[in-house]
Amino acid sequence: MEQQTVEMITQLVLQTINKMDEKKGGYQVPVGVSARHIHLTQGHVEALFGEGYRLTKKKDLMGGQYACNETVTVVGLKLRAIENVRVLGPVRKASQLEISATDAMKLGVAAPIRESGNVAGSAPVAVVGPKGVIYLQEGCIVAMRHIHMSPADAAAAGVGDGDIVSVKAENERGTVFNQVKIRVNESFTLEMHIDTDEANASKIKTGDKVTIIR
């Protein structure tokens, strides 16, 4: 094949790719719908499940985390409760309950929207296990929507750790999510996390793709 013909074909291919990229309008990210869950300290694990108890793994998650076989009941104001809340491991330095806004209304608690780990001044809640009860004076939050990325993914998307972006779901609802935080770590797999309220309102399920539009 002549060099001129090869160059022409190459240019046509590149133009087609560029048009596809323009149509997509940004960097695509798969979604993971995050159900209510709780992180516990080792001390709270033992208070809830018994002295010396160790969490048992049910399923691996990203970043070294895992869903546990253990569940608890959480109790808010006026003794309103939600059962079968999944515990996530490994244990943490501070216990934290992540729920949806609908869950907060059911529990009767004023859970603020926060990034995971930022629990100062957040809502109080009681947690009931098979061997005991603990009371968290703070620690109940509605998780801020966010995108997990590896450094390579972040470079490809043109974003950095801590950036705030907007994301669009290209479906019949055409939902745009603002205030989405980028979280970058070598151990992360590319995925946007939203809670069940956000997923139901926008008709998104785990595995669907959204697009960073900023």
FILUMRO-959922 format. One record per residue (C-alpha): z, x, y; residue in three letters. Coordinates in steps of 0.02 Angstrom, whole numbers, plus 50000, padded with zeros to 5 digits. Each point is the difference from the previous one (the first is absolute). Last residue first. Example, Ala and Ser with C-alpha at 12.3 -4.5 7.8 and 13.67 -1.06 7.14 Angstrom:
FILUMRO-959922
503575068449947SER/500334993149828ALA/
END
This chain:
FILUMRO-959922
516454916350993ARG/499274988849866ILE/500905005549842ILE/499194989149867THR/500774989349863VAL/499735000149813LYS/500664988249868ASP/500955007949855GLY/501594990050024THR/499594983150073LYS/499484994350173ILE/499864981950056LYS/500545004350179SER/501544988850005ALA/500435003649818ASN/499895018850021ALA/501015000350160GLU/501394989449925ASP/499985010349839THR/500285016550089ASP/498705012750053ILE/499725017649934HIS/498375009250031MET/499505012149863GLU/499315017749979LEU/501105009049874THR/501455009850070PHE/500755016049926SER/499235011750129GLU/500744989550141ASN/499324990150147VAL/500714983750068ARG/498894990350122ILE/500834985350086LYS/499144983250020VAL/500404991950168GLN/498534987949997ASN/499354990549849PHE/498344991150027VAL/499644985149887THR/498234994449964GLY/500644984449910ARG/498414997949896GLU/500065018449952ASN/499765016750088GLU/501825005150022ALA/500195010350157LYS/501205014350039VAL/500735006050164SER/500805017150017VAL/501665008450043ILE/500085018749968ASP/501595006949918GLY/499105012349887ASP/498255003350061GLY/498344990950012VAL/498155004649988GLY/499684989849843ALA/499355015049902ALA/501435010850064ALA/501274986749952ALA/499244998349826ASP/500105018849974ALA/501805000550062PRO/500444986549872SER/500234982650069MET/501234985549995HIS/499584986150122ILE/501334989550087HIS/500634982550038ARG/501785000850068MET/501244994949866ALA/501074984750034VAL/501765007149997ILE/501714998449918CYS/501035016150011GLY/501534996550104GLU/501794994849958GLN/499475001149818LEU/501244990849889TYR/500125004849817ILE/500344989249847VAL/500435004149821GLY/499555002549817LYS/498454989249975PRO/499395003150177GLY/500244990750165VAL/499425006450169VAL/500724993750164ALA/498985001150161VAL/500155006850177PRO/498495000750116ALA/499415015950086SER/501025010150125GLY/499415016649931ALA/498814996649855VAL/498565011850037ASN/499645006449824GLY/498444989549976SER/499194996150167GLU/500774984850082ARG/499714981750036ILE/501744992850029PRO/500944989049875ALA/500934985850087ALA/500824992449847VAL/500054982049938GLY/499545004749821LEU/498554987749998LYS/499445005450174MET/500075018349949ALA/498994996249843ASP/498664991950109THR/499975015450111ALA/499695010549845SER/501295011449917ILE/500475018449988GLU/501815003749953LEU/500665017550037GLN/501385010749926SER/500275017150079ALA/499865017549926LYS/498754993949873ARG/499934997049812VAL/498325002349913PRO/499554986449984GLY/499544982250046LEU/501104985049959VAL/499114983449980ARG/500774984350076VAL/500294987649859ASN/500964987050100GLU/499934994750182ILE/501594992750076ALA/500664989050140ARG/501895001950008LEU/500124993550180LYS/499345016950058LEU/499045010949878GLY/500155003549814VAL/498925011949900VAL/499914998749810THR/499595015849903VAL/498655007049886THR/499945014849881GLU/498455004849901ASN/499575011950139CYS/498425001950104ALA/499605018150034TYR/499915012450143GLN/499305017649987GLY/498824997550147GLY/499024986149919MET/500704987749873LEU/500465002449817ASP/500514984649899LYS/501554994049909LYS/501185014750023LYS/501864998749962THR/501345002150133LEU/501535010149949ARG/501754992749976TYR/501495011850008GLY/501204985950043GLU/499234982849987GLY/498464990350058PHE/500394994450178LEU/501325012850054ALA/499105013449900GLU/498344996850086VAL/500934999150167HIS/500695017449975GLY/498305006449945GLN/499274993550163THR/498854985049989LEU/498244994950049HIS/499594981449996ILE/498444989649974HIS/499034985250071ARG/498165000249949ALA/498775012750070SER/498174995249997VAL/498985015949974GLY/498385000850097VAL/498525011849979PRO/499415009550156VAL/498285001050081GLN/499665011550147TYR/499004992350140GLY/498594988750056GLY/499374995449826LYS/498314996450076LYS/500025016550094GLU/500375009449838ASP/498574991149912MET/498835004450143LYS/500545018249990ASN/499685000349812ILE/498254992950024THR/499615012750136GLN/500585014149888LEU/498894994149858VAL/498494998650115LEU/500325017550069GLN/500105007349824THR/498384991449950ILE/499125007650152MET/500715017349964GLU/499424999349819VAL/498264994550055THR/499875014550123GLN/500575012349867GLN/498614994449881GLU/500494993249830MET/
END
